């Protein structure tokens, strides 16, 4: 996950967005995300949780998603999940776009990313 966070950090920095990486996010009781990025010209701030998966599915607990949404609401940021599937590139999803399992976990599949995921290029061009 750390390598992916650094990769995104540099991708945003290289296109003129200001990234902040929260090293050790998730290691305290205070809600925090992996990366916060902002662009004053677009008047946008994104709070991003970064996930990687070798499998074709990734599961997130309800608590993890709730923390992302609460952090984003306090900051006035858009909550996003960035996911990188092994050898398949990067997709960005809003929390409401993820699927749910019968046991109340959030699920992200490669298929879902292909259907609803947002590319990096599209994400940074959104108004």
Secondary structure, DSSP 4 states (H G I P E B T S, - for coil): -HHHHHHHHHHHHHTT-EEEE-TTTTSSSS---SEEEEETTTTEEEEEEEEEESSSEEEE-HHHHHHHHHHHHHHT-EEEEEEEETTS-EEEE-GGGSEE-TTS-EEEEHHHHHHH-B-HHHHHH--
